[in-house]
Amino acid sequence: DTGRPIGQPLDHTEAVLLSAFSPDGTTMMTATYGDGTPLFWDVATRQRLDRRLDHGADVRSAVWSRDGRLILTGGSDGAAKLWHAGTGRHVVPPMQHQGHVGTVALSDDNRYVLAGTDADLAQLWDASTGMEIGPPLEHKGTVRGVAFSPDARLMATASWDKTARLWDRATGKPIGPPLEHDAEVEAVAFSP
């Protein structure tokens, strides 16, 4: 409750691009610039765990599934990769995109993947097959944020084109006009 650091910093050799807690709060995942392998840390002991996911390129975005069984990563190689959290093995083949994948989301029911890229697109995928669902969701700038509504009926995208958009997941069509902002939009989220 003090806002002060707890213990010593977790040592990394490069700049840290992201960190994410497991749903149960016991493990933290970090990814650094120049290393395609996220690191895992025991939150209680602050010790690095002997677990690795070899994405093969800089990991720009990563999320845990709500149940903690899966991890989704997005990288500078243009791939979104879905992993079994326990084994570190791929669930489906890499989901390849145009441009770097800088933001990823996994639906609460683990059925859908949404990935945003610097090619001004987001793409919906079937998490059980790794197959694209529908055409890309288009923006006029890098897509920096993606999210699913809790029931996965809606998707949201945020872009450097100064808009956020709502999309119908079933049809892939936008819902209403873009939500315009005065500056680049970096993130989107739905309330629980």
KOLKE-879719 format. One line per field, with one value per atom (N, C-alpha, C, O): residue in three letters; z, x, y; residue number from 1. Coordinates in steps of 0.1 Angstrom, whole numbers, always signed. Example, Ala and Ser with C-alpha at 12.3 -4.5 7.8 and 13.67 -1.06 7.14 Angstrom:
<pts>
aa ALA/ALA/ALA/ALA/SER/SER/SER/SER
w +78/+78/+78/+85/+71/+71/+79/+80
u +132/+123/+132/+142/+128/+137/+129/+134
v -57/-45/-33/-33/-22/-11/+0/+11
i 1/1/1/1/2/2/2/2
</pts>
This chain:
<pts>
aa ASP/ASP/ASP/ASP/THR/THR/THR/THR/GLY/GLY/GLY/GLY/ARG/ARG/ARG/ARG/PRO/PRO/PRO/PRO/ILE/ILE/ILE/ILE/GLY/GLY/GLY/GLY/GLN/GLN/GLN/GLN/PRO/PRO/PRO/PRO/LEU/LEU/LEU/LEU/ASP/ASP/ASP/ASP/HIS/HIS/HIS/HIS/THR/THR/THR/THR/GLU/GLU/GLU/GLU/ALA/ALA/ALA/ALA/VAL/VAL/VAL/VAL/LEU/LEU/LEU/LEU/LEU/LEU/LEU/LEU/SER/SER/SER/SER/ALA/ALA/ALA/ALA/PHE/PHE/PHE/PHE/SER/SER/SER/SER/PRO/PRO/PRO/PRO/ASP/ASP/ASP/ASP/GLY/GLY/GLY/GLY/THR/THR/THR/THR/THR/THR/THR/THR/MET/MET/MET/MET/MET/MET/MET/MET/THR/THR/THR/THR/ALA/ALA/ALA/ALA/THR/THR/THR/THR/TYR/TYR/TYR/TYR/GLY/GLY/GLY/GLY/ASP/ASP/ASP/ASP/GLY/GLY/GLY/GLY/THR/THR/THR/THR/PRO/PRO/PRO/PRO/LEU/LEU/LEU/LEU/PHE/PHE/PHE/PHE/TRP/TRP/TRP/TRP/ASP/ASP/ASP/ASP/VAL/VAL/VAL/VAL/ALA/ALA/ALA/ALA/THR/THR/THR/THR/ARG/ARG/ARG/ARG/GLN/GLN/GLN/GLN/ARG/ARG/ARG/ARG/LEU/LEU/LEU/LEU/ASP/ASP/ASP/ASP/ARG/ARG/ARG/ARG/ARG/ARG/ARG/ARG/LEU/LEU/LEU/LEU/ASP/ASP/ASP/ASP/HIS/HIS/HIS/HIS/GLY/GLY/GLY/GLY/ALA/ALA/ALA/ALA/ASP/ASP/ASP/ASP/VAL/VAL/VAL/VAL/ARG/ARG/ARG/ARG/SER/SER/SER/SER/ALA/ALA/ALA/ALA/VAL/VAL/VAL/VAL/TRP/TRP/TRP/TRP/SER/SER/SER/SER/ARG/ARG/ARG/ARG/ASP/ASP/ASP/ASP/GLY/GLY/GLY/GLY/ARG/ARG/ARG/ARG/LEU/LEU/LEU/LEU/ILE/ILE/ILE/ILE/LEU/LEU/LEU/LEU/THR/THR/THR/THR/GLY/GLY/GLY/GLY/GLY/GLY/GLY/GLY/SER/SER/SER/SER/ASP/ASP/ASP/ASP/GLY/GLY/GLY/GLY/ALA/ALA/ALA/ALA/ALA/ALA/ALA/ALA/LYS/LYS/LYS/LYS/LEU/LEU/LEU/LEU/TRP/TRP/TRP/TRP/HIS/HIS/HIS/HIS/ALA/ALA/ALA/ALA/GLY/GLY/GLY/GLY/THR/THR/THR/THR/GLY/GLY/GLY/GLY/ARG/ARG/ARG/ARG/HIS/HIS/HIS/HIS/VAL/VAL/VAL/VAL/VAL/VAL/VAL/VAL/PRO/PRO/PRO/PRO/PRO/PRO/PRO/PRO/MET/MET/MET/MET/GLN/GLN/GLN/GLN/HIS/HIS/HIS/HIS/GLN/GLN/GLN/GLN/GLY/GLY/GLY/GLY/HIS/HIS/HIS/HIS/VAL/VAL/VAL/VAL/GLY/GLY/GLY/GLY/THR/THR/THR/THR/VAL/VAL/VAL/VAL/ALA/ALA/ALA/ALA/LEU/LEU/LEU/LEU/SER/SER/SER/SER/ASP/ASP/ASP/ASP/ASP/ASP/ASP/ASP/ASN/ASN/ASN/ASN/ARG/ARG/ARG/ARG/TYR/TYR/TYR/TYR/VAL/VAL/VAL/VAL/LEU/LEU/LEU/LEU/ALA/ALA/ALA/ALA/GLY/GLY/GLY/GLY/THR/THR/THR/THR/ASP/ASP/ASP/ASP/ALA/ALA/ALA/ALA/ASP/ASP/ASP/ASP/LEU/LEU/LEU/LEU/ALA/ALA/ALA/ALA/GLN/GLN/GLN/GLN/LEU/LEU/LEU/LEU/TRP/TRP/TRP/TRP/ASP/ASP/ASP/ASP/ALA/ALA/ALA/ALA/SER/SER/SER/SER/THR/THR/THR/THR/GLY/GLY/GLY/GLY/MET/MET/MET/MET/GLU/GLU/GLU/GLU/ILE/ILE/ILE/ILE/GLY/GLY/GLY/GLY/PRO/PRO/PRO/PRO/PRO/PRO/PRO/PRO/LEU/LEU/LEU/LEU/GLU/GLU/GLU/GLU/HIS/HIS/HIS/HIS/LYS/LYS/LYS/LYS/GLY/GLY/GLY/GLY/THR/THR/THR/THR/VAL/VAL/VAL/VAL/ARG/ARG/ARG/ARG/GLY/GLY/GLY/GLY/VAL/VAL/VAL/VAL/ALA/ALA/ALA/ALA/PHE/PHE/PHE/PHE/SER/SER/SER/SER/PRO/PRO/PRO/PRO/ASP/ASP/ASP/ASP/ALA/ALA/ALA/ALA/ARG/ARG/ARG/ARG/LEU/LEU/LEU/LEU/MET/MET/MET/MET/ALA/ALA/ALA/ALA/THR/THR/THR/THR/ALA/ALA/ALA/ALA/SER/SER/SER/SER/TRP/TRP/TRP/TRP/ASP/ASP/ASP/ASP/LYS/LYS/LYS/LYS/THR/THR/THR/THR/ALA/ALA/ALA/ALA/ARG/ARG/ARG/ARG/LEU/LEU/LEU/LEU/TRP/TRP/TRP/TRP/ASP/ASP/ASP/ASP/ARG/ARG/ARG/ARG/ALA/ALA/ALA/ALA/THR/THR/THR/THR/GLY/GLY/GLY/GLY/LYS/LYS/LYS/LYS/PRO/PRO/PRO/PRO/ILE/ILE/ILE/ILE/GLY/GLY/GLY/GLY/PRO/PRO/PRO/PRO/PRO/PRO/PRO/PRO/LEU/LEU/LEU/LEU/GLU/GLU/GLU/GLU/HIS/HIS/HIS/HIS/ASP/ASP/ASP/ASP/ALA/ALA/ALA/ALA/GLU/GLU/GLU/GLU/VAL/VAL/VAL/VAL/GLU/GLU/GLU/GLU/ALA/ALA/ALA/ALA/VAL/VAL/VAL/VAL/ALA/ALA/ALA/ALA/PHE/PHE/PHE/PHE/SER/SER/SER/SER/PRO/PRO/PRO/PRO
w +0/+0/+0/+0/+0/+1/-13/-14/-23/-36/-38/-48/-28/-28/-34/-33/-40/-46/-35/-23/-39/-29/-34/-44/-25/-28/-39/-43/-44/-55/-68/-70/-78/-92/-97/-93/-106/-113/-124/-133/-124/-133/-148/-150/-157/-171/-178/-173/-189/-196/-207/-211/-210/-220/-214/-204/-222/-218/-217/-227/-207/-206/-214/-212/-223/-231/-225/-227/-217/-211/-199/-197/-191/-179/-178/-180/-174/-172/-161/-160/-152/-141/-145/-153/-140/-142/-135/-125/-139/-132/-117/-110/-113/-98/-91/-79/-98/-92/-87/-81/-90/-84/-94/-89/-106/-116/-124/-128/-128/-136/-149/-148/-160/-173/-177/-176/-182/-187/-201/-204/-209/-222/-225/-221/-230/-232/-247/-255/-250/-263/-267/-260/-279/-284/-280/-283/-273/-269/-272/-267/-280/-283/-273/-277/-261/-251/-239/-231/-236/-224/-212/-213/-201/-188/-178/-179/-169/-159/-145/-143/-136/-123/-112/-114/-102/-90/-82/-78/-81/-75/-60/-55/-53/-38/-36/-27/-44/-41/-50/-47/-61/-71/-78/-83/-78/-85/-99/-101/-109/-122/-123/-117/-129/-131/-143/-153/-143/-154/-164/-166/-170/-180/-191/-188/-204/-215/-226/-228/-233/-246/-256/-255/-266/-276/-288/-297/-287/-297/-310/-321/-309/-320/-325/-335/-319/-323/-310/-301/-311/-300/-297/-306/-284/-280/-277/-267/-284/-282/-274/-268/-272/-265/-260/-267/-248/-243/-233/-225/-232/-223/-218/-226/-206/-201/-203/-204/-205/-206/-192/-182/-192/-179/-169/-157/-175/-166/-164/-156/-170/-167/-175/-174/-183/-191/-203/-208/-209/-222/-220/-212/-229/-231/-245/-254/-248/-262/-263/-256/-273/-276/-290/-299/-291/-304/-306/-297/-318/-320/-332/-341/-332/-343/-356/-367/-355/-367/-374/-384/-369/-375/-371/-377/-361/-356/-343/-334/-341/-329/-326/-334/-314/-310/-297/-287/-298/-286/-280/-287/-267/-260/-249/-243/-246/-234/-223/-223/-213/-202/-195/-191/-192/-185/-192/-186/-205/-213/-222/-226/-225/-234/-249/-257/-252/-265/-272/-266/-286/-293/-293/-294/-292/-293/-308/-311/-316/-330/-337/-330/-350/-357/-355/-353/-357/-355/-365/-376/-360/-368/-374/-367/-387/-394/-399/-404/-397/-401/-410/-411/-416/-422/-411/-403/-411/-401/-387/-385/-378/-364/-357/-359/-348/-340/-326/-319/-324/-312/-301/-290/-304/-294/-296/-308/-286/-287/-276/-265/-279/-269/-271/-283/-260/-261/-254/-243/-260/-254/-241/-240/-232/-219/-220/-211/-231/-233/-240/-243/-244/-251/-265/-271/-271/-284/-295/-306/-292/-302/-298/-287/-309/-307/-316/-327/-311/-319/-318/-307/-329/-330/-338/-349/-333/-340/-345/-338/-357/-363/-367/-367/-370/-375/-390/-397/-396/-410/-411/-421/-400/-399/-399/-403/-394/-394/-381/-373/-378/-367/-374/-384/-369/-375/-363/-353/-366/-357/-361/-373/-352/-354/-346/-335/-350/-343/-334/-340/-321/-313/-313/-309/-317/-317/-330/-330/-341/-354/-359/-367/-354/-359/-372/-380/-376/-389/-388/-378/-398/-398/-399/-404/-392/-393/-399/-393/-411/-418/-423/-420/-429/-434/-423/-412/-425/-415/-411/-419/-399/-394/-397/-391/-405/-411/-403/-399/-402/-396/-406/-417/-404/-412/-405/-408/-395/-387/-379/-378/-373/-365/-355/-348/-354/-343/-331/-330/-320/-308/-296/-286/-298/-287/-293/-302/-287/-291/-278/-268/-278/-267/-271/-281/-263/-265/-253/-242/-256/-245/-237/-242/-224/-216/-223/-221/-230/-237/-251/-258/-255/-269/-280/-292/-278/-289/-296/-308/-288/-294/-293/-285/-303/-302/-303/-308/-298/-298/-303/-300/-311/-316/-313/-314/-311/-309/-318/-321/-324/-335/-334/-328/-340/-342/-352/-354/-358/-367/-359/-365/-346/-336/-335/-332/-337/-335/-327/-327/-321/-315/-323/-326/-324/-331/-324/-317/-325/-320/-332/-342/-330/-341/-336/-324/-345/-342/-345/-356/-335/-337/-347/-355/-347/-356/-370/-379/-373/-387/-392/-404/-382/-386/-390/-395/-389/-393/-382/-370/-385/-375/-369/-377/-357/-351/-349/-341/-357/-356/-362/-367/-362/-367/-358/-346/-363/-354/-342/-344/-331/-319/-320/-317/-324/-327/-314/-305/-315/-304/-309/-321/-300/-304/-306/-311/-302/-303/-306/-307/-309/-311/-300/-288/-303/-292/-290/-299/-278/-274/-269/-270/-263/-256/-256/-257/-255/-253/-243/-241/-236/-226/-225/-226/-221/-218/-203/-196/-197/-183/-181/-190/-169/-167/-168/-166
u +8/+0/+8/+3/+22/+30/+35/+39/+34/+38/+53/+59/+60/+74/+78/+70/+90/+94/+95/+98/+92/+93/+106/+106/+116/+128/+136/+134/+146/+155/+149/+140/+154/+148/+152/+161/+143/+146/+156/+153/+167/+178/+175/+171/+177/+176/+188/+194/+192/+204/+200/+209/+187/+182/+170/+165/+166/+154/+142/+140/+133/+122/+110/+107/+104/+93/+80/+71/+78/+65/+67/+77/+57/+56/+41/+32/+38/+24/+24/+32/+14/+12/+3/-6/+6/-3/-16/-16/-27/-40/-40/-47/-32/-32/-22/-21/-14/-5/+8/+16/+11/+23/+35/+46/+32/+43/+42/+31/+53/+54/+62/+73/+57/+65/+70/+63/+83/+88/+95/+98/+95/+102/+111/+107/+123/+132/+135/+133/+139/+143/+155/+165/+155/+167/+167/+177/+157/+157/+143/+133/+142/+129/+124/+115/+129/+125/+120/+128/+107/+102/+107/+110/+109/+114/+103/+94/+104/+93/+100/+111/+92/+97/+87/+75/+92/+84/+82/+92/+70/+67/+71/+76/+69/+72/+87/+91/+95/+109/+117/+129/+111/+117/+129/+138/+128/+138/+133/+121/+142/+138/+135/+143/+125/+121/+127/+131/+129/+135/+124/+121/+118/+108/+110/+113/+109/+112/+102/+98/+99/+91/+100/+103/+104/+113/+105/+102/+101/+93/+101/+96/+114/+123/+125/+133/+119/+120/+116/+110/+118/+114/+99/+91/+96/+82/+77/+82/+67/+62/+49/+46/+43/+30/+29/+32/+23/+20/+9/+8/+0/-10/-12/-9/-16/-20/-35/-43/-39/-54/-60/-53/-73/-79/-78/-77/-77/-76/-61/-58/-52/-37/-32/-20/-39/-34/-27/-19/-29/-23/-16/-19/-7/+0/+0/+4/-3/-3/+8/+8/+17/+27/+26/+21/+30/+31/+45/+50/+51/+64/+68/+59/+80/+85/+87/+90/+86/+86/+73/+71/+63/+50/+41/+30/+45/+38/+31/+37/+19/+13/+14/+11/+18/+20/+13/+14/+5/-3/+4/+7/+7/+15/+7/-2/+10/+6/+15/+27/+9/+17/+25/+37/+20/+28/+39/+49/+37/+47/+56/+67/+51/+58/+57/+65/+48/+46/+35/+26/+36/+26/+13/+13/+2/-11/-15/-21/-12/-14/-2/+6/+0/+11/+11/+0/+22/+22/+12/+10/+6/-4/+3/+6/+6/+15/+7/-4/+13/+7/+17/+28/+11/+19/+24/+16/+37/+42/+44/+41/+49/+52/+38/+30/+37/+25/+29/+37/+22/+25/+15/+17/+4/-6/-14/-18/-18/-25/-36/-34/-46/-57/-62/-62/-66/-72/-86/-87/-96/-109/-110/-102/-119/-120/-123/-119/-129/-132/-121/-123/-110/-99/-102/-95/-113/-117/-111/-110/-108/-104/-91/-89/-83/-71/-74/-79/-69/-70/-56/-50/-50/-37/-37/-43/-30/-28/-14/-5/-13/+1/+4/-5/+17/+21/+18/+22/+11/+6/-8/-15/-12/-25/-37/-48/-35/-45/-45/-36/-57/-59/-65/-73/-62/-68/-73/-67/-85/-91/-87/-87/-85/-81/-89/-93/-90/-96/-84/-75/-86/-75/-73/-62/-83/-82/-76/-70/-76/-71/-59/-51/-58/-48/-52/-43/-65/-69/-75/-82/-73/-79/-94/-100/-101/-115/-118/-116/-124/-128/-116/-104/-119/-109/-103/-108/-91/-85/-94/-102/-92/-99/-90/-79/-94/-85/-86/-96/-74/-72/-63/-59/-60/-51/-39/-32/-35/-23/-21/-29/-9/-5/-16/-21/-20/-29/-22/-13/-24/-16/-23/-17/-37/-44/-55/-62/-58/-69/-75/-68/-88/-95/-107/-113/-111/-124/-133/-129/-146/-156/-156/-152/-160/-160/-168/-164/-178/-186/-180/-186/-170/-164/-173/-170/-184/-192/-187/-190/-180/-174/-159/-153/-153/-138/-136/-144/-125/-121/-107/-98/-104/-91/-87/-96/-75/-70/-58/-50/-58/-48/-41/-46/-30/-22/-29/-25/-40/-48/-57/-66/-56/-63/-78/-87/-80/-93/-93/-82/-104/-107/-119/-128/-120/-132/-138/-130/-151/-158/-161/-165/-160/-163/-172/-171/-181/-189/-180/-176/-177/-169/-174/-167/-187/-194/-193/-191/-195/-195/-182/-179/-174/-162/-164/-155/-176/-180/-179/-181/-175/-174/-188/-198/-189/-201/-200/-193/-208/-208/-196/-187/-195/-183/-171/-173/-159/-147/-149/-155/-143/-143/-131/-120/-133/-121/-115/-122/-102/-94/-86/-84/-80/-71/-57/-48/-53/-40/-40/-51/-29/-28/-34/-31/-41/-47/-39/-36/-34/-24/-31/-25/-43/-48/-63/-69/-70/-84/-87/-79/-98/-102/-117/-123/-123/-137/-138/-129/-149/-151/-155/-161/-152/-155/-170/-174
v -12/+0/+13/+24/+11/+23/+28/+40/+20/+23/+22/+26/+17/+15/+1/-8/+0/-13/-23/-20/-36/-47/-55/-61/-54/-62/-55/-44/-63/-58/-60/-68/-52/-53/-67/-74/-72/-85/-82/-73/-88/-85/-90/-102/-81/-84/-78/-68/-83/-78/-67/-60/-66/-57/-49/-53/-39/-32/-41/-49/-40/-48/-42/-30/-50/-45/-48/-40/-58/-61/-70/-76/-69/-78/-82/-74/-94/-99/-109/-118/-108/-117/-129/-127/-141/-152/-149/-141/-155/-152/-154/-147/-164/-166/-158/-158/-149/-140/-146/-138/-158/-165/-163/-165/-161/-160/-148/-143/-142/-130/-134/-140/-130/-132/-118/-108/-118/-106/-109/-120/-99/-100/-88/-77/-90/-79/-77/-85/-65/-61/-69/-70/-75/-82/-97/-104/-102/-116/-121/-116/-132/-137/-147/-156/-147/-157/-150/-145/-150/-145/-152/-164/-145/-151/-152/-144/-162/-164/-163/-167/-156/-153/-158/-156/-164/-167/-154/-147/-149/-137/-136/-126/-147/-147/-147/-140/-154/-155/-145/-143/-140/-131/-139/-132/-152/-160/-164/-166/-164/-168/-183/-191/-187/-201/-207/-200/-220/-227/-231/-242/-220/-222/-212/-200/-216/-206/-209/-220/-198/-199/-193/-181/-201/-195/-190/-197/-177/-171/-170/-171/-167/-166/-152/-150/-142/-128/-120/-126/-107/-98/-101/-100/-103/-105/-91/-85/-86/-72/-72/-62/-83/-84/-98/-108/-100/-113/-112/-103/-122/-123/-138/-147/-140/-153/-155/-145/-167/-170/-168/-168/-165/-163/-175/-173/-187/-199/-202/-212/-195/-197/-209/-212/-216/-227/-224/-231/-212/-207/-194/-186/-192/-179/-176/-184/-164/-159/-148/-138/-150/-140/-134/-141/-122/-115/-109/-103/-111/-107/-99/-97/-94/-86/-95/-89/-108/-117/-118/-125/-110/-110/-122/-124/-129/-141/-139/-132/-144/-146/-161/-169/-164/-178/-182/-174/-193/-197/-209/-219/-209/-219/-225/-219/-238/-244/-238/-240/-232/-226/-236/-233/-248/-258/-265/-267/-267/-275/-266/-270/-254/-245/-249/-244/-258/-263/-255/-249/-254/-247/-254/-266/-246/-252/-254/-264/-244/-244/-238/-232/-240/-234/-219/-213/-212/-197/-191/-195/-181/-173/-161/-151/-162/-152/-140/-141/-128/-115/-107/-110/-97/-87/-78/-73/-74/-65/-71/-83/-63/-68/-69/-61/-79/-81/-74/-79/-62/-55/-55/-50/-62/-63/-76/-79/-83/-96/-97/-91/-104/-106/-121/-126/-127/-140/-139/-134/-144/-143/-151/-161/-147/-154/-169/-176/-173/-187/-195/-207/-188/-194/-198/-206/-193/-198/-189/-193/-176/-167/-159/-156/-156/-148/-135/-136/-124/-112/-105/-104/-102/-96/-84/-83/-73/-61/-59/-63/-52/-51/-36/-28/-34/-21/-20/-11/-30/-30/-24/-26/-17/-11/-20/-17/-32/-43/-50/-51/-56/-66/-78/-76/-90/-102/-111/-112/-116/-126/-140/-143/-148/-162/-172/-168/-184/-195/-201/-206/-200/-205/-220/-225/-228/-242/-248/-259/-240/-244/-236/-240/-223/-214/-208/-203/-209/-204/-190/-187/-182/-168/-170/-179/-160/-159/-145/-135/-146/-133/-125/-128/-114/-105/-96/-96/-90/-82/-70/-66/-65/-53/-42/-41/-33/-23/-9/-5/-3/+10/+18/+12/+30/+38/+42/+52/+34/+35/+22/+14/+21/+10/+6/+16/-6/-10/-13/-23/-6/-7/-14/-17/-15/-22/-30/-26/-42/-51/-57/-59/-59/-65/-72/-69/-82/-88/-84/-82/-83/-81/-95/-105/-94/-107/-118/-130/-116/-127/-129/-138/-122/-124/-121/-124/-114/-110/-97/-95/-89/-77/-77/-84/-70/-68/-53/-45/-48/-34/-33/-42/-23/-20/-5/+3/-3/+11/+13/+4/+25/+27/+41/+50/+42/+54/+63/+75/+59/+68/+77/+83/+77/+85/+80/+88/+67/+61/+49/+42/+46/+32/+28/+36/+15/+9/-3/-10/-4/-16/-25/-19/-38/-47/-58/-62/-63/-75/-87/-89/-96/-107/-117/-122/-119/-129/-125/-133/-112/-107/-101/-100/-96/-89/-75/-68/-70/-57/-47/-50/-34/-24/-20/-21/-17/-12/+3/+8/+10/+24/+30/+23/+44/+50/+49/+45/+52/+52/+61/+72/+58/+66/+75/+71/+88/+96/+103/+106/+104/+110/+121/+122/+129/+140/+135/+143/+123/+118/+103/+97/+97/+83/+75/+78/+64/+56/+44/+36/+42/+32/+19/+8/+20/+8/+8/+19/-3/-4/-15/-24/-14/-24/-24/-13/-35/-36/-37/-43/-32/-34/-49/-55/-54/-69/-72/-84
i 1/1/1/1/2/2/2/2/3/3/3/3/4/4/4/4/5/5/5/5/6/6/6/6/7/7/7/7/8/8/8/8/9/9/9/9/10/10/10/10/11/11/11/11/12/12/12/12/13/13/13/13/14/14/14/14/15/15/15/15/16/16/16/16/17/17/17/17/18/18/18/18/19/19/19/19/20/20/20/20/21/21/21/21/22/22/22/22/23/23/23/23/24/24/24/24/25/25/25/25/26/26/26/26/27/27/27/27/28/28/28/28/29/29/29/29/30/30/30/30/31/31/31/31/32/32/32/32/33/33/33/33/34/34/34/34/35/35/35/35/36/36/36/36/37/37/37/37/38/38/38/38/39/39/39/39/40/40/40/40/41/41/41/41/42/42/42/42/43/43/43/43/44/44/44/44/45/45/45/45/46/46/46/46/47/47/47/47/48/48/48/48/49/49/49/49/50/50/50/50/51/51/51/51/52/52/52/52/53/53/53/53/54/54/54/54/55/55/55/55/56/56/56/56/57/57/57/57/58/58/58/58/59/59/59/59/60/60/60/60/61/61/61/61/62/62/62/62/63/63/63/63/64/64/64/64/65/65/65/65/66/66/66/66/67/67/67/67/68/68/68/68/69/69/69/69/70/70/70/70/71/71/71/71/72/72/72/72/73/73/73/73/74/74/74/74/75/75/75/75/76/76/76/76/77/77/77/77/78/78/78/78/79/79/79/79/80/80/80/80/81/81/81/81/82/82/82/82/83/83/83/83/84/84/84/84/85/85/85/85/86/86/86/86/87/87/87/87/88/88/88/88/89/89/89/89/90/90/90/90/91/91/91/91/92/92/92/92/93/93/93/93/94/94/94/94/95/95/95/95/96/96/96/96/97/97/97/97/98/98/98/98/99/99/99/99/100/100/100/100/101/101/101/101/102/102/102/102/103/103/103/103/104/104/104/104/105/105/105/105/106/106/106/106/107/107/107/107/108/108/108/108/109/109/109/109/110/110/110/110/111/111/111/111/112/112/112/112/113/113/113/113/114/114/114/114/115/115/115/115/116/116/116/116/117/117/117/117/118/118/118/118/119/119/119/119/120/120/120/120/121/121/121/121/122/122/122/122/123/123/123/123/124/124/124/124/125/125/125/125/126/126/126/126/127/127/127/127/128/128/128/128/129/129/129/129/130/130/130/130/131/131/131/131/132/132/132/132/133/133/133/133/134/134/134/134/135/135/135/135/136/136/136/136/137/137/137/137/138/138/138/138/139/139/139/139/140/140/140/140/141/141/141/141/142/142/142/142/143/143/143/143/144/144/144/144/145/145/145/145/146/146/146/146/147/147/147/147/148/148/148/148/149/149/149/149/150/150/150/150/151/151/151/151/152/152/152/152/153/153/153/153/154/154/154/154/155/155/155/155/156/156/156/156/157/157/157/157/158/158/158/158/159/159/159/159/160/160/160/160/161/161/161/161/162/162/162/162/163/163/163/163/164/164/164/164/165/165/165/165/166/166/166/166/167/167/167/167/168/168/168/168/169/169/169/169/170/170/170/170/171/171/171/171/172/172/172/172/173/173/173/173/174/174/174/174/175/175/175/175/176/176/176/176/177/177/177/177/178/178/178/178/179/179/179/179/180/180/180/180/181/181/181/181/182/182/182/182/183/183/183/183/184/184/184/184/185/185/185/185/186/186/186/186/187/187/187/187/188/188/188/188/189/189/189/189/190/190/190/190/191/191/191/191/192/192/192/192
</pts>
